């Protein structure tokens, strides 16, 4: 049954993703960004619904969005595909920092491009850092939140990656707060795995972290410690309570 439900989810995810990508291309030249991101991220909302229907995966949120503190820089743990889809609509309008290869994916990449994602060339790290900072500050000035995964890539469950300072640097330079996000999404939606496991994903949202006059290195370390400590306190996400990376 777990295989069938995961297949059903994948089928719906793929078909609707193609439709969403085509819609994104059609509305791109004729609709302003303020409408475009709302329409495109309807697919993200559908995926959350379809995940619940097919795979029994729900989520609970601890903390609130302080919209009076927007725009802001959102720094999130990166474990799964789930958080990329959830955060894009939950903190919308938001511009996501991502590798440029993702924009080349048919349909999916078109949708990402249409909502002003910032693509970076990882083959040229120095130029990539400059582009992220310049474009990130530009987006913030336009009233758009910035979503960054400071570890740079998805990190296996139970592990901690290197937290880059670029997010804190942008927040300090732009004079906006940081919002940290901790979650355990990969327990239910493991990266590069076919099976999806029923359960409840926990998402914890920090209070806005004021960056004015703060040191970028200290801010990054604070965000890292906050996220990793919150994850340690979370109950098991999977309904069966299993955590294979702890008990292989």
C-alpha positions in Angstrom: 0.0 0.0 0.0 2.9 2.4 0.8 4.3 1.9 -2.7 0.9 2.4 -4.3 0.2 5.6 -2.4 3.6 7.0 -3.2 3.1 6.2 -6.9 -0.2 7.9 -6.9 1.3 11.0 -5.4 4.1 11.0 -7.9 1.7 10.7 -10.8 -0.4 13.6 -9.6 2.6 15.6 -8.8 4.1 15.1 -12.3 0.9 15.8 -14.2 -0.1 18.9 -12.3 3.5 20.1 -12.4 3.5 20.1 -16.2 0.2 22.0 -16.2 1.6 24.5 -13.7 4.7 25.0 -15.8 2.7 25.7 -18.9 0.5 28.2 -17.0 3.6 29.9 -15.7 4.9 30.4 -19.2 1.6 31.7 -20.5 1.0 34.3 -17.8 4.7 35.4 -17.5 4.5 38.1 -20.2 0.9 39.3 -19.5 0.6 39.4 -15.7 2.5 41.4 -13.1 4.6 39.6 -10.6 2.1 40.4 -7.7 -0.4 38.2 -9.4 2.0 35.8 -11.0 3.5 34.4 -7.8 0.0 33.8 -6.4 -1.1 31.8 -9.4 2.1 29.8 -9.8 2.3 28.8 -6.1 -1.3 27.5 -6.2 0.5 24.3 -7.4 2.6 24.3 -4.3 -0.6 24.4 -2.2 -2.1 21.6 -4.3 1.0 19.4 -3.7 0.6 19.9 0.1 -3.1 18.8 -0.3 -2.2 15.9 -2.6 0.5 14.7 -0.2 -2.0 14.6 2.6 -4.6 12.7 0.5 -2.2 10.2 -1.0 0.5 9.7 1.6 -1.1 10.8 4.9 1.5 13.5 5.4 0.4 16.6 7.3 2.2 19.4 9.0 2.0 21.5 12.1 3.5 25.0 12.5 4.9 26.4 15.7 5.4 30.1 15.6 3.8 32.8 13.6 4.6 35.0 10.6 5.2 38.6 11.6 4.1 40.3 8.4 4.9 43.7 9.9 8.5 42.6 9.8 8.5 41.9 6.1 10.4 41.9 3.9 12.9 39.6 5.6 15.5 36.9 4.9 14.2 33.4 5.6 17.0 30.9 6.5 15.8 27.3 6.5 17.1 23.9 7.2 17.4 21.9 3.9 16.5 18.2 4.0 13.8 17.5 1.5 11.8 18.8 -1.5 9.0 19.5 0.9 10.3 22.7 2.4 11.2 24.2 -0.9 7.5 23.9 -1.9 6.0 24.9 1.4 8.1 28.0 2.1 7.7 29.4 -1.4 4.0 30.0 -0.8 3.9 30.4 3.0 6.4 33.3 2.9 5.3 34.6 -0.4 6.1 36.8 -2.2 9.5 35.2 -1.9 12.5 34.9 -4.1 14.5 31.7 -3.7 18.2 31.3 -4.1 18.8 28.2 -6.1 21.3 26.5 -8.5 20.8 27.6 -12.1 20.5 24.0 -13.3 17.0 23.8 -11.7 15.8 26.4 -14.2 16.6 24.1 -17.1 14.1 21.5 -15.9 11.1 21.6 -18.2 7.9 22.9 -16.7 9.2 22.9 -13.1 12.1 25.2 -13.9 9.8 27.5 -15.9 7.6 28.0 -12.9 10.7 28.8 -10.7 11.9 31.4 -13.3 8.5 33.1 -13.5 8.5 33.9 -9.8 11.8 35.7 -9.7 14.0 33.0 -8.3 17.7 33.9 -8.1 19.8 31.3 -10.0 23.5 31.0 -9.2 26.4 29.5 -11.1 28.2 27.2 -8.6 31.1 26.8 -11.0 32.1 30.4 -10.2 31.7 30.8 -6.4 33.1 34.3 -6.1 30.8 35.7 -8.8 27.9 33.7 -7.4 28.3 35.4 -4.0 28.3 38.8 -5.6 25.2 38.0 -7.7 23.3 36.6 -4.7 24.0 39.7 -2.6 23.2 42.2 -5.4 20.1 40.5 -6.6 19.0 39.6 -3.1 19.1 43.2 -1.9 17.3 44.3 -5.1 14.5 41.8 -4.3 14.2 43.1 -0.7 14.0 46.7 -1.9 11.1 45.5 -4.1 9.3 44.2 -1.0 10.0 40.5 -1.7 11.2 38.1 1.0 14.4 36.2 0.3 14.5 32.4 0.9 18.0 30.9 1.5 19.1 27.5 2.5 22.4 28.3 4.2 23.7 24.8 4.0 23.6 25.1 0.2 22.4 21.6 -0.4 20.1 19.0 1.1 21.7 17.5 4.2 21.0 13.9 5.3 18.9 13.4 8.4 20.9 13.7 11.6 23.7 15.6 10.0 24.7 19.3 10.1 26.1 21.1 7.0 28.2 24.2 6.9 26.1 27.3 7.3 27.2 30.0 4.8 27.2 33.6 5.9 25.6 35.0 2.7 22.1 35.1 4.2 23.2 37.1 7.2 25.3 39.3 5.0 22.3 40.2 2.9 20.1 40.8 5.8 22.6 43.1 7.5 23.3 45.0 4.3 19.6 45.5 3.6 18.7 46.3 7.2 16.0 43.6 7.4 15.4 40.9 10.0 16.1 37.2 9.7 13.5 34.5 10.2 14.9 31.0 10.9 13.0 27.8 10.0 13.6 24.4 11.6 11.7 21.3 10.4 11.9 17.5 10.0 10.3 17.1 6.6 12.8 14.5 5.4 11.5 12.0 7.9 8.3 11.8 5.8 9.6 12.9 2.4 13.2 11.6 2.2 15.4 13.1 -0.5 15.9 11.0 -3.6 13.6 8.3 -2.3 10.4 7.1 -3.9 8.5 6.2 -0.8 6.7 8.8 1.2 5.9 7.9 4.9 2.7 9.0 6.6 3.1 11.3 9.6 3.2 14.9 10.7 6.0 17.3 9.8 6.9 19.9 12.4 7.8 23.4 11.3 9.2 25.9 13.8 9.4 29.5 12.9 11.6 31.8 14.9 10.8 35.3 16.1 12.3 37.9 13.8 16.0 38.3 14.5 17.1 41.9 14.4 20.2 42.3 12.3 21.0 46.0 12.7 24.6 46.5 13.9 25.1 42.7 14.3 28.1 40.7 13.1 27.4 38.4 10.2 29.4 35.5 11.6 27.7 35.6 15.0 24.3 35.9 13.3 25.0 32.8 11.2 26.2 30.8 14.2 23.1 31.9 16.2 20.8 30.8 13.4 22.6 27.5 13.0 22.4 26.7 16.8 18.8 27.7 16.9 17.7 25.5 14.0 19.7 22.5 15.0 18.5 22.7 18.7 14.9 23.0 17.6 15.2 19.9 15.4 16.7 17.9 18.3 13.6 18.7 20.3 11.1 17.6 17.7 9.0 14.5 18.1 9.3 11.8 15.4 7.5 12.9 12.3 6.6 9.4 10.9 3.4 7.8 12.1 5.3 4.6 12.9 7.7 6.5 15.1 10.7 5.1 13.2 14.0 7.0 12.7 16.2 4.7 10.7 19.2 7.0 10.7 19.3 6.7 14.5 18.5 3.0 14.6 19.8 1.4 11.4 
